[in-house]
């Protein structure tokens, strides 16, 4: 029996569910990266990053896919 590790670190034997959860995690992570990419430039430019907590929560969202 094949086992698949999910984005949250748990394991399942359901290949379809694993594929769906990894796809969802990928798109969440991609969206989070697009938001976080400009942050270093803002910091280096001395500009405030007012929504850093929201950005980090969005990144953490990729890890929560599959949590029950």
C-alpha positions as CSV (number, residue, x, y, z in Angstrom):
1,X,0.0,0.0,0.0
2,X,1.4,3.4,-1.0
3,X,1.4,6.1,1.6
4,X,1.5,9.9,0.8
5,X,2.8,12.7,3.1
6,X,0.4,15.6,3.2
7,X,1.4,19.3,3.4
8,X,0.7,19.3,7.1
9,X,3.1,16.4,7.7
10,X,0.4,13.7,8.2
11,X,0.3,10.6,6.0
12,X,-2.6,9.1,4.1
13,X,-3.1,6.2,1.7
14,X,-5.7,8.2,-0.3
15,X,-3.8,9.3,-3.5
16,X,-6.6,11.6,-4.7
17,X,-6.9,13.4,-1.4
18,X,-3.1,13.8,-1.2
19,X,-3.0,15.3,-4.8
20,X,-5.8,17.7,-4.0
21,X,-4.2,18.9,-0.8
22,X,-0.8,19.3,-2.4
23,X,-2.4,21.3,-5.3
24,X,-4.2,23.6,-2.9
25,X,-1.0,24.1,-0.8
26,X,0.9,24.9,-4.0
27,X,-1.5,27.6,-5.0
28,X,-1.6,29.1,-1.5
29,X,2.2,29.1,-1.3
30,X,2.4,30.7,-4.7
31,X,0.0,33.4,-3.8
32,X,1.9,34.0,-0.5
33,X,5.2,34.3,-2.3
34,X,3.9,36.9,-4.6
35,X,2.9,39.0,-1.6
36,X,6.1,38.4,0.4
37,X,8.6,39.0,-2.5
38,X,8.5,42.9,-2.3
39,X,9.0,42.9,1.5
40,X,12.9,42.8,1.6
41,X,13.0,45.7,-0.9
42,X,10.5,47.7,1.3
43,X,12.6,47.0,4.4
44,X,15.9,48.0,2.7
45,X,14.2,51.1,1.4
46,X,13.2,52.1,4.9
47,X,9.5,51.8,4.0
48,X,7.1,50.2,6.5
49,X,5.7,46.8,6.1
50,X,2.4,47.2,7.8
51,X,0.8,43.9,6.8
52,X,3.7,41.5,7.6
53,X,1.6,39.6,10.1
54,X,-1.0,39.0,7.4
55,X,1.7,37.9,4.9
56,X,3.1,35.4,7.4
57,X,-0.4,34.1,8.1
58,X,-0.9,33.6,4.4
59,X,2.3,31.6,4.2
60,X,1.3,29.5,7.2
61,X,-1.9,28.7,5.4
62,X,-0.1,26.5,3.0
63,X,1.0,24.3,6.0
64,X,-2.5,24.0,7.3
65,X,-4.0,22.3,4.3
66,X,-5.3,19.0,5.4
67,X,-5.5,19.8,9.1
68,X,-8.6,18.3,10.6
